[in-house]
Amino acid sequence: MSIIEYEKSSYKKLIVWQKSMVFANEVISLTEQLDTFRKHYRLVEQLESSATSVPMNIAEGKGRSSQKEFSYFLTVARGSLYETMTLLEIFKMRNWISEENFTKIENLSLEIAKILNTLKNNIKS
């Protein structure tokens, strides 16, 4: 494969990867503003890990050699997205993040989930 062919098929061109990068960045920005009584470092680390896992799995899947593998990594990315949103629900329940910040990230996550589902459904196994 030439570099031109690679660039045409690059994960960076995927809208879902681009949006998931924004999502991960937003979540990390939110964690940098957290002010909890005990800091809860493990939960914060898990939140950052699951959020960054979304674009990383999309990229890894795109780099695999088959559509079946790509489809699998899209499923893993979706799981990481849901994990992130579950943690954010907990953070919201604890009043560690505002309803406004939660809603902003939730809306982006819903958009990403729809794109992931559509892309996965359109991949030929």
Secondary structure, DSSP 8 states (H G I E B T S, - for coil): --HHHHHHT-GGG-HHHHHHHHHHHHHHHHHHT---SS--HHHHHHHHHHHHHHHHHHHHHHTSSSHHHHHHHHHHHHHHHHHHHHHHHHHHHTTSS-HHHHHHHHHHHHHHHHHHHHHHHHS--
